[in-house]
Amino acid sequence: MRALTLISAFLGGAIVGCGAALMFTPEKGSDLRSRIVELLRKRGIKVSDSEVDALVAELAAGE
């Protein structure tokens, strides 16, 4: 059970690290948003551009 916890923690950290790397890359905001939408759609998650814009605005506001 302890090994499973360690692996879960490692994978969780890797996912958070990848997300942070995407957010801090020197890329235009519109390009990054379209890349996020494309990645989500490849995984079967359907989002509109306006939903991504609203999420970015919410994250930028610190809520």
mmCIF file of the N, C-alpha and C atoms, coordinates in Angstrom:
data_MODEL
# 
_entry.id   MODEL 
# 
loop_
_atom_site.group_PDB 
_atom_site.id 
_atom_site.type_symbol 
_atom_site.label_atom_id 
_atom_site.label_alt_id 
_atom_site.label_comp_id 
_atom_site.label_asym_id 
_atom_site.label_entity_id 
_atom_site.label_seq_id 
_atom_site.pdbx_PDB_ins_code 
_atom_site.Cartn_x 
_atom_site.Cartn_y 
_atom_site.Cartn_z 
_atom_site.occupancy 
_atom_site.B_iso_or_equiv 
_atom_site.pdbx_formal_charge 
_atom_site.auth_seq_id 
_atom_site.auth_comp_id 
_atom_site.auth_asym_id 
_atom_site.auth_atom_id 
_atom_site.pdbx_PDB_model_num 
ATOM 1   N N  . MET A 1 1  ? 0.821   -1.191 0.000   1.00 0.00 ? 1  MET A N  1 
ATOM 2   C CA . MET A 1 1  ? 0.000   0.000  0.000   1.00 0.00 ? 1  MET A CA 1 
ATOM 3   C C  . MET A 1 1  ? 0.864   1.253  0.000   1.00 0.00 ? 1  MET A C  1 
ATOM 4   N N  . ARG A 1 2  ? 1.999   1.215  0.671   1.00 0.00 ? 2  ARG A N  1 
ATOM 5   C CA . ARG A 1 2  ? 2.858   2.377  0.752   1.00 0.00 ? 2  ARG A CA 1 
ATOM 6   C C  . ARG A 1 2  ? 3.466   2.711  -0.618  1.00 0.00 ? 2  ARG A C  1 
ATOM 7   N N  . ALA A 1 3  ? 3.818   1.684  -1.398  1.00 0.00 ? 3  ALA A N  1 
ATOM 8   C CA . ALA A 1 3  ? 4.377   1.909  -2.732  1.00 0.00 ? 3  ALA A CA 1 
ATOM 9   C C  . ALA A 1 3  ? 3.344   2.576  -3.636  1.00 0.00 ? 3  ALA A C  1 
ATOM 10  N N  . LEU A 1 4  ? 2.086   2.183  -3.499  1.00 0.00 ? 4  LEU A N  1 
ATOM 11  C CA . LEU A 1 4  ? 1.019   2.780  -4.297  1.00 0.00 ? 4  LEU A CA 1 
ATOM 12  C C  . LEU A 1 4  ? 0.867   4.264  -3.965  1.00 0.00 ? 4  LEU A C  1 
ATOM 13  N N  . THR A 1 5  ? 0.984   4.618  -2.700  1.00 0.00 ? 5  THR A N  1 
ATOM 14  C CA . THR A 1 5  ? 0.904   6.015  -2.272  1.00 0.00 ? 5  THR A CA 1 
ATOM 15  C C  . THR A 1 5  ? 2.067   6.815  -2.852  1.00 0.00 ? 5  THR A C  1 
ATOM 16  N N  . LEU A 1 6  ? 3.237   6.241  -2.834  1.00 0.00 ? 6  LEU A N  1 
ATOM 17  C CA . LEU A 1 6  ? 4.416   6.912  -3.384  1.00 0.00 ? 6  LEU A CA 1 
ATOM 18  C C  . LEU A 1 6  ? 4.268   7.143  -4.884  1.00 0.00 ? 6  LEU A C  1 
ATOM 19  N N  . ILE A 1 7  ? 3.790   6.144  -5.597  1.00 0.00 ? 7  ILE A N  1 
ATOM 20  C CA . ILE A 1 7  ? 3.584   6.271  -7.043  1.00 0.00 ? 7  ILE A CA 1 
ATOM 21  C C  . ILE A 1 7  ? 2.510   7.318  -7.334  1.00 0.00 ? 7  ILE A C  1 
ATOM 22  N N  . SER A 1 8  ? 1.434   7.313  -6.559  1.00 0.00 ? 8  SER A N  1 
ATOM 23  C CA . SER A 1 8  ? 0.367   8.301  -6.744  1.00 0.00 ? 8  SER A CA 1 
ATOM 24  C C  . SER A 1 8  ? 0.887   9.718  -6.518  1.00 0.00 ? 8  SER A C  1 
ATOM 25  N N  . ALA A 1 9  ? 1.686   9.892  -5.491  1.00 0.00 ? 9  ALA A N  1 
ATOM 26  C CA . ALA A 1 9  ? 2.252   11.212 -5.212  1.00 0.00 ? 9  ALA A CA 1 
ATOM 27  C C  . ALA A 1 9  ? 3.173   11.655 -6.346  1.00 0.00 ? 9  ALA A C  1 
ATOM 28  N N  . PHE A 1 10 ? 3.967   10.743 -6.859  1.00 0.00 ? 10 PHE A N  1 
ATOM 29  C CA . PHE A 1 10 ? 4.867   11.069 -7.961  1.00 0.00 ? 10 PHE A CA 1 
ATOM 30  C C  . PHE A 1 10 ? 4.084   11.463 -9.206  1.00 0.00 ? 10 PHE A C  1 
ATOM 31  N N  . LEU A 1 11 ? 3.063   10.681 -9.556  1.00 0.00 ? 11 LEU A N  1 
ATOM 32  C CA . LEU A 1 11 ? 2.259   10.995 -10.738 1.00 0.00 ? 11 LEU A CA 1 
ATOM 33  C C  . LEU A 1 11 ? 1.512   12.314 -10.563 1.00 0.00 ? 11 LEU A C  1 
ATOM 34  N N  . GLY A 1 12 ? 0.982   12.560 -9.374  1.00 0.00 ? 12 GLY A N  1 
ATOM 35  C CA . GLY A 1 12 ? 0.298   13.826 -9.123  1.00 0.00 ? 12 GLY A CA 1 
ATOM 36  C C  . GLY A 1 12 ? 1.242   15.007 -9.280  1.00 0.00 ? 12 GLY A C  1 
ATOM 37  N N  . GLY A 1 13 ? 2.446   14.871 -8.763  1.00 0.00 ? 13 GLY A N  1 
ATOM 38  C CA . GLY A 1 13 ? 3.445   15.939 -8.917  1.00 0.00 ? 13 GLY A CA 1 
ATOM 39  C C  . GLY A 1 13 ? 3.845   16.149 -10.368 1.00 0.00 ? 13 GLY A C  1 
ATOM 40  N N  . ALA A 1 14 ? 3.934   15.054 -11.112 1.00 0.00 ? 14 ALA A N  1 
ATOM 41  C CA . ALA A 1 14 ? 4.284   15.163 -12.533 1.00 0.00 ? 14 ALA A CA 1 
ATOM 42  C C  . ALA A 1 14 ? 3.191   15.900 -13.306 1.00 0.00 ? 14 ALA A C  1 
ATOM 43  N N  . ILE A 1 15 ? 1.936   15.608 -12.994 1.00 0.00 ? 15 ILE A N  1 
ATOM 44  C CA . ILE A 1 15 ? 0.826   16.274 -13.677 1.00 0.00 ? 15 ILE A CA 1 
ATOM 45  C C  . ILE A 1 15 ? 0.818   17.766 -13.351 1.00 0.00 ? 15 ILE A C  1 
ATOM 46  N N  . VAL A 1 16 ? 0.995   18.105 -12.093 1.00 0.00 ? 16 VAL A N  1 
ATOM 47  C CA . VAL A 1 16 ? 1.032   19.519 -11.693 1.00 0.00 ? 16 VAL A CA 1 
ATOM 48  C C  . VAL A 1 16 ? 2.221   20.221 -12.350 1.00 0.00 ? 16 VAL A C  1 
ATOM 49  N N  . GLY A 1 17 ? 3.357   19.559 -12.404 1.00 0.00 ? 17 GLY A N  1 
ATOM 50  C CA . GLY A 1 17 ? 4.537   20.141 -13.038 1.00 0.00 ? 17 GLY A CA 1 
ATOM 51  C C  . GLY A 1 17 ? 4.333   20.403 -14.516 1.00 0.00 ? 17 GLY A C  1 
ATOM 52  N N  . CYS A 1 18 ? 3.686   19.482 -15.201 1.00 0.00 ? 18 CYS A N  1 
ATOM 53  C CA . CYS A 1 18 ? 3.395   19.676 -16.632 1.00 0.00 ? 18 CYS A CA 1 
ATOM 54  C C  . CYS A 1 18 ? 2.449   20.851 -16.836 1.00 0.00 ? 18 CYS A C  1 
ATOM 55  N N  . GLY A 1 19 ? 1.452   20.946 -15.979 1.00 0.00 ? 19 GLY A N  1 
ATOM 56  C CA . GLY A 1 19 ? 0.516   22.073 -16.086 1.00 0.00 ? 19 GLY A CA 1 
ATOM 57  C C  . GLY A 1 19 ? 1.212   23.402 -15.848 1.00 0.00 ? 19 GLY A C  1 
ATOM 58  N N  . ALA A 1 20 ? 2.090   23.444 -14.866 1.00 0.00 ? 20 ALA A N  1 
ATOM 59  C CA . ALA A 1 20 ? 2.837   24.679 -14.586 1.00 0.00 ? 20 ALA A CA 1 
ATOM 60  C C  . ALA A 1 20 ? 3.768   25.020 -15.745 1.00 0.00 ? 20 ALA A C  1 
ATOM 61  N N  . ALA A 1 21 ? 4.390   24.017 -16.327 1.00 0.00 ? 21 ALA A N  1 
ATOM 62  C CA . ALA A 1 21 ? 5.277   24.267 -17.464 1.00 0.00 ? 21 ALA A CA 1 
ATOM 63  C C  . ALA A 1 21 ? 4.500   24.848 -18.634 1.00 0.00 ? 21 ALA A C  1 
ATOM 64  N N  . LEU A 1 22 ? 3.290   24.356 -18.863 1.00 0.00 ? 22 LEU A N  1 
ATOM 65  C CA . LEU A 1 22 ? 2.467   24.906 -19.944 1.00 0.00 ? 22 LEU A CA 1 
ATOM 66  C C  . LEU A 1 22 ? 2.103   26.360 -19.682 1.00 0.00 ? 22 LEU A C  1 
ATOM 67  N N  . MET A 1 23 ? 1.810   26.671 -18.426 1.00 0.00 ? 23 MET A N  1 
ATOM 68  C CA . MET A 1 23 ? 1.372   28.024 -18.109 1.00 0.00 ? 23 MET A CA 1 
ATOM 69  C C  . MET A 1 23 ? 2.514   29.042 -18.120 1.00 0.00 ? 23 MET A C  1 
ATOM 70  N N  . PHE A 1 24 ? 3.740   28.597 -17.902 1.00 0.00 ? 24 PHE A N  1 
ATOM 71  C CA . PHE A 1 24 ? 4.853   29.529 -17.829 1.00 0.00 ? 24 PHE A CA 1 
ATOM 72  C C  . PHE A 1 24 ? 5.718   29.562 -19.087 1.00 0.00 ? 24 PHE A C  1 
ATOM 73  N N  . THR A 1 25 ? 5.299   28.896 -20.137 1.00 0.00 ? 25 THR A N  1 
ATOM 74  C CA . THR A 1 25 ? 6.072   28.933 -21.373 1.00 0.00 ? 25 THR A CA 1 
ATOM 75  C C  . THR A 1 25 ? 5.928   30.307 -22.013 1.00 0.00 ? 25 THR A C  1 
ATOM 76  N N  . PRO A 1 26 ? 6.971   30.790 -22.657 1.00 0.00 ? 26 PRO A N  1 
ATOM 77  C CA . PRO A 1 26 ? 6.880   32.101 -23.309 1.00 0.00 ? 26 PRO A CA 1 
ATOM 78  C C  . PRO A 1 26 ? 6.124   31.986 -24.636 1.00 0.00 ? 26 PRO A C  1 
ATOM 79  N N  . GLU A 1 27 ? 4.823   31.957 -24.541 1.00 0.00 ? 27 GLU A N  1 
ATOM 80  C CA . GLU A 1 27 ? 3.967   31.777 -25.708 1.00 0.00 ? 27 GLU A CA 1 
ATOM 81  C C  . GLU A 1 27 ? 2.808   32.764 -25.603 1.00 0.00 ? 27 GLU A C  1 
ATOM 82  N N  . LYS A 1 28 ? 2.313   33.200 -26.746 1.00 0.00 ? 28 LYS A N  1 
ATOM 83  C CA . LYS A 1 28 ? 1.172   34.104 -26.729 1.00 0.00 ? 28 LYS A CA 1 
ATOM 84  C C  . LYS A 1 28 ? -0.014  33.426 -26.075 1.00 0.00 ? 28 LYS A C  1 
ATOM 85  N N  . GLY A 1 29 ? -0.805  34.195 -25.354 1.00 0.00 ? 29 GLY A N  1 
ATOM 86  C CA . GLY A 1 29 ? -1.957  33.645 -24.649 1.00 0.00 ? 29 GLY A CA 1 
ATOM 87  C C  . GLY A 1 29 ? -2.949  32.948 -25.560 1.00 0.00 ? 29 GLY A C  1 
ATOM 88  N N  . SER A 1 30 ? -3.217  33.534 -26.731 1.00 0.00 ? 30 SER A N  1 
ATOM 89  C CA . SER A 1 30 ? -4.181  32.917 -27.641 1.00 0.00 ? 30 SER A CA 1 
ATOM 90  C C  . SER A 1 30 ? -3.659  31.587 -28.168 1.00 0.00 ? 30 SER A C  1 
ATOM 91  N N  . ASP A 1 31 ? -2.352  31.502 -28.422 1.00 0.00 ? 31 ASP A N  1 
ATOM 92  C CA . ASP A 1 31 ? -1.770  30.240 -28.888 1.00 0.00 ? 31 ASP A CA 1 
ATOM 93  C C  . ASP A 1 31 ? -1.855  29.173 -27.800 1.00 0.00 ? 31 ASP A C  1 
ATOM 94  N N  . LEU A 1 32 ? -1.589  29.572 -26.559 1.00 0.00 ? 32 LEU A N  1 
ATOM 95  C CA . LEU A 1 32 ? -1.642  28.633 -25.445 1.00 0.00 ? 32 LEU A CA 1 
ATOM 96  C C  . LEU A 1 32 ? -3.066  28.144 -25.224 1.00 0.00 ? 32 LEU A C  1 
ATOM 97  N N  . ARG A 1 33 ? -4.031  29.054 -25.293 1.00 0.00 ? 33 ARG A N  1 
ATOM 98  C CA . ARG A 1 33 ? -5.429  28.654 -25.111 1.00 0.00 ? 33 ARG A CA 1 
ATOM 99  C C  . ARG A 1 33 ? -5.859  27.663 -26.187 1.00 0.00 ? 33 ARG A C  1 
ATOM 100 N N  . SER A 1 34 ? -5.496  27.925 -27.433 1.00 0.00 ? 34 SER A N  1 
ATOM 101 C CA . SER A 1 34 ? -5.880  27.003 -28.501 1.00 0.00 ? 34 SER A CA 1 
ATOM 102 C C  . SER A 1 34 ? -5.200  25.653 -28.330 1.00 0.00 ? 34 SER A C  1 
ATOM 103 N N  . ARG A 1 35 ? -3.974  25.650 -27.820 1.00 0.00 ? 35 ARG A N  1 
ATOM 104 C CA . ARG A 1 35 ? -3.271  24.386 -27.572 1.00 0.00 ? 35 ARG A CA 1 
ATOM 105 C C  . ARG A 1 35 ? -3.946  23.597 -26.448 1.00 0.00 ? 35 ARG A C  1 
ATOM 106 N N  . ILE A 1 36 ? -4.391  24.305 -25.404 1.00 0.00 ? 36 ILE A N  1 
ATOM 107 C CA . ILE A 1 36 ? -5.100  23.642 -24.306 1.00 0.00 ? 36 ILE A CA 1 
ATOM 108 C C  . ILE A 1 36 ? -6.407  23.044 -24.816 1.00 0.00 ? 36 ILE A C  1 
ATOM 109 N N  . VAL A 1 37 ? -7.164  23.802 -25.616 1.00 0.00 ? 37 VAL A N  1 
ATOM 110 C CA . VAL A 1 37 ? -8.425  23.307 -26.175 1.00 0.00 ? 37 VAL A CA 1 
ATOM 111 C C  . VAL A 1 37 ? -8.170  22.069 -27.028 1.00 0.00 ? 37 VAL A C  1 
ATOM 112 N N  . GLU A 1 38 ? -7.134  22.110 -27.840 1.00 0.00 ? 38 GLU A N  1 
ATOM 113 C CA . GLU A 1 38 ? -6.805  20.970 -28.705 1.00 0.00 ? 38 GLU A CA 1 
ATOM 114 C C  . GLU A 1 38 ? -6.452  19.726 -27.868 1.00 0.00 ? 38 GLU A C  1 
ATOM 115 N N  . LEU A 1 39 ? -5.647  19.903 -26.819 1.00 0.00 ? 39 LEU A N  1 
ATOM 116 C CA . LEU A 1 39 ? -5.282  18.774 -25.955 1.00 0.00 ? 39 LEU A CA 1 
ATOM 117 C C  . LEU A 1 39 ? -6.508  18.181 -25.256 1.00 0.00 ? 39 LEU A C  1 
ATOM 118 N N  . LEU A 1 40 ? -7.406  19.043 -24.794 1.00 0.00 ? 40 LEU A N  1 
ATOM 119 C CA . LEU A 1 40 ? -8.609  18.552 -24.132 1.00 0.00 ? 40 LEU A CA 1 
ATOM 120 C C  . LEU A 1 40 ? -9.502  17.800 -25.108 1.00 0.00 ? 40 LEU A C  1 
ATOM 121 N N  . ARG A 1 41 ? -9.651  18.323 -26.312 1.00 0.00 ? 41 ARG A N  1 
ATOM 122 C CA . ARG A 1 41 ? -10.494 17.663 -27.311 1.00 0.00 ? 41 ARG A CA 1 
ATOM 123 C C  . ARG A 1 41 ? -9.932  16.306 -27.716 1.00 0.00 ? 41 ARG A C  1 
ATOM 124 N N  . LYS A 1 42 ? -8.605  16.184 -27.762 1.00 0.00 ? 42 LYS A N  1 
ATOM 125 C CA . LYS A 1 42 ? -7.990  14.890 -28.075 1.00 0.00 ? 42 LYS A CA 1 
ATOM 126 C C  . LYS A 1 42 ? -8.331  13.853 -27.018 1.00 0.00 ? 42 LYS A C  1 
ATOM 127 N N  . ARG A 1 43 ? -8.575  14.306 -25.801 1.00 0.00 ? 43 ARG A N  1 
ATOM 128 C CA . ARG A 1 43 ? -8.895  13.395 -24.702 1.00 0.00 ? 43 ARG A CA 1 
ATOM 129 C C  . ARG A 1 43 ? -10.394 13.252 -24.489 1.00 0.00 ? 43 ARG A C  1 
ATOM 130 N N  . GLY A 1 44 ? -11.184 13.794 -25.420 1.00 0.00 ? 44 GLY A N  1 
ATOM 131 C CA . GLY A 1 44 ? -12.630 13.624 -25.369 1.00 0.00 ? 44 GLY A CA 1 
ATOM 132 C C  . GLY A 1 44 ? -13.364 14.635 -24.527 1.00 0.00 ? 44 GLY A C  1 
ATOM 133 N N  . ILE A 1 45 ? -12.690 15.701 -24.111 1.00 0.00 ? 45 ILE A N  1 
ATOM 134 C CA . ILE A 1 45 ? -13.331 16.744 -23.311 1.00 0.00 ? 45 ILE A CA 1 
ATOM 135 C C  . ILE A 1 45 ? -13.651 17.907 -24.249 1.00 0.00 ? 45 ILE A C  1 
ATOM 136 N N  . LYS A 1 46 ? -14.933 18.164 -24.411 1.00 0.00 ? 46 LYS A N  1 
ATOM 137 C CA . LYS A 1 46 ? -15.353 19.213 -25.341 1.00 0.00 ? 46 LYS A CA 1 
ATOM 138 C C  . LYS A 1 46 ? -15.549 20.523 -24.591 1.00 0.00 ? 46 LYS A C  1 
ATOM 139 N N  . VAL A 1 47 ? -14.782 21.523 -24.981 1.00 0.00 ? 47 VAL A N  1 
ATOM 140 C CA . VAL A 1 47 ? -14.892 22.859 -24.400 1.00 0.00 ? 47 VAL A CA 1 
ATOM 141 C C  . VAL A 1 47 ? -14.905 23.876 -25.526 1.00 0.00 ? 47 VAL A C  1 
ATOM 142 N N  . SER A 1 48 ? -15.571 24.972 -25.281 1.00 0.00 ? 48 SER A N  1 
ATOM 143 C CA . SER A 1 48 ? -15.580 26.048 -26.268 1.00 0.00 ? 48 SER A CA 1 
ATOM 144 C C  . SER A 1 48 ? -14.489 27.058 -25.928 1.00 0.00 ? 48 SER A C  1 
ATOM 145 N N  . ASP A 1 49 ? -14.180 27.892 -26.889 1.00 0.00 ? 49 ASP A N  1 
ATOM 146 C CA . ASP A 1 49 ? -13.174 28.928 -26.654 1.00 0.00 ? 49 ASP A CA 1 
ATOM 147 C C  . ASP A 1 49 ? -13.608 29.875 -25.538 1.00 0.00 ? 49 ASP A C  1 
ATOM 148 N N  . SER A 1 50 ? -14.898 30.168 -25.489 1.00 0.00 ? 50 SER A N  1 
ATOM 149 C CA . SER A 1 50 ? -15.382 31.085 -24.448 1.00 0.00 ? 50 SER A CA 1 
ATOM 150 C C  . SER A 1 50 ? -15.260 30.459 -23.054 1.00 0.00 ? 50 SER A C  1 
ATOM 151 N N  . GLU A 1 51 ? -15.429 29.139 -22.951 1.00 0.00 ? 51 GLU A N  1 
ATOM 152 C CA . GLU A 1 51 ? -15.263 28.474 -21.658 1.00 0.00 ? 51 GLU A CA 1 
ATOM 153 C C  . GLU A 1 51 ? -13.810 28.525 -21.202 1.00 0.00 ? 51 GLU A C  1 
ATOM 154 N N  . VAL A 1 52 ? -12.881 28.368 -22.138 1.00 0.00 ? 52 VAL A N  1 
ATOM 155 C CA . VAL A 1 52 ? -11.459 28.457 -21.798 1.00 0.00 ? 52 VAL A CA 1 
ATOM 156 C C  . VAL A 1 52 ? -11.116 29.884 -21.397 1.00 0.00 ? 52 VAL A C  1 
ATOM 157 N N  . ASP A 1 53 ? -11.650 30.865 -22.112 1.00 0.00 ? 53 ASP A N  1 
ATOM 158 C CA . ASP A 1 53 ? -11.399 32.264 -21.759 1.00 0.00 ? 53 ASP A CA 1 
ATOM 159 C C  . ASP A 1 53 ? -11.933 32.583 -20.365 1.00 0.00 ? 53 ASP A C  1 
ATOM 160 N N  . ALA A 1 54 ? -13.123 32.058 -20.036 1.00 0.00 ? 54 ALA A N  1 
ATOM 161 C CA . ALA A 1 54 ? -13.697 32.288 -18.703 1.00 0.00 ? 54 ALA A CA 1 
ATOM 162 C C  . ALA A 1 54 ? -12.844 31.630 -17.627 1.00 0.00 ? 54 ALA A C  1 
ATOM 163 N N  . LEU A 1 55 ? -12.335 30.440 -17.901 1.00 0.00 ? 55 LEU A N  1 
ATOM 164 C CA . LEU A 1 55 ? -11.477 29.753 -16.932 1.00 0.00 ? 55 LEU A CA 1 
ATOM 165 C C  . LEU A 1 55 ? -10.182 30.536 -16.717 1.00 0.00 ? 55 LEU A C  1 
ATOM 166 N N  . VAL A 1 56 ? -9.591  31.035 -17.795 1.00 0.00 ? 56 VAL A N  1 
ATOM 167 C CA . VAL A 1 56 ? -8.355  31.809 -17.680 1.00 0.00 ? 56 VAL A CA 1 
ATOM 168 C C  . VAL A 1 56 ? -8.608  33.088 -16.879 1.00 0.00 ? 56 VAL A C  1 
ATOM 169 N N  . ALA A 1 57 ? -9.722  33.741 -17.146 1.00 0.00 ? 57 ALA A N  1 
ATOM 170 C CA . ALA A 1 57 ? -10.059 34.969 -16.398 1.00 0.00 ? 57 ALA A CA 1 
ATOM 171 C C  . ALA A 1 57 ? -10.242 34.660 -14.917 1.00 0.00 ? 57 ALA A C  1 
ATOM 172 N N  . GLU A 1 58 ? -10.888 33.530 -14.613 1.00 0.00 ? 58 GLU A N  1 
ATOM 173 C CA . GLU A 1 58 ? -11.087 33.152 -13.210 1.00 0.00 ? 58 GLU A CA 1 
ATOM 174 C C  . GLU A 1 58 ? -9.764  32.842 -12.526 1.00 0.00 ? 58 GLU A C  1 
ATOM 175 N N  . LEU A 1 59 ? -8.872  32.143 -13.220 1.00 0.00 ? 59 LEU A N  1 
ATOM 176 C CA . LEU A 1 59 ? -7.581  31.833 -12.652 1.00 0.00 ? 59 LEU A CA 1 
ATOM 177 C C  . LEU A 1 59 ? -6.735  33.096 -12.461 1.00 0.00 ? 59 LEU A C  1 
ATOM 178 N N  . ALA A 1 60 ? -6.827  34.025 -13.405 1.00 0.00 ? 60 ALA A N  1 
ATOM 179 C CA . ALA A 1 60 ? -6.064  35.263 -13.308 1.00 0.00 ? 60 ALA A CA 1 
ATOM 180 C C  . ALA A 1 60 ? -6.566  36.129 -12.155 1.00 0.00 ? 60 ALA A C  1 
ATOM 181 N N  . ALA A 1 61 ? -7.863  36.039 -11.857 1.00 0.00 ? 61 ALA A N  1 
ATOM 182 C CA . ALA A 1 61 ? -8.426  36.818 -10.765 1.00 0.00 ? 61 ALA A CA 1 
ATOM 183 C C  . ALA A 1 61 ? -8.062  36.249 -9.401  1.00 0.00 ? 61 ALA A C  1 
ATOM 184 N N  . GLY A 1 62 ? -7.547  35.020 -9.386  1.00 0.00 ? 62 GLY A N  1 
ATOM 185 C CA . GLY A 1 62 ? -7.107  34.416 -8.139  1.00 0.00 ? 62 GLY A CA 1 
ATOM 186 C C  . GLY A 1 62 ? -8.214  33.753 -7.351  1.00 0.00 ? 62 GLY A C  1 
ATOM 187 N N  . GLU A 1 63 ? -9.299  33.420 -7.995  1.00 0.00 ? 63 GLU A N  1 
ATOM 188 C CA . GLU A 1 63 ? -10.417 32.776 -7.295  1.00 0.00 ? 63 GLU A CA 1 
ATOM 189 C C  . GLU A 1 63 ? -10.255 31.293 -7.300  1.00 0.00 ? 63 GLU A C  1 
# 
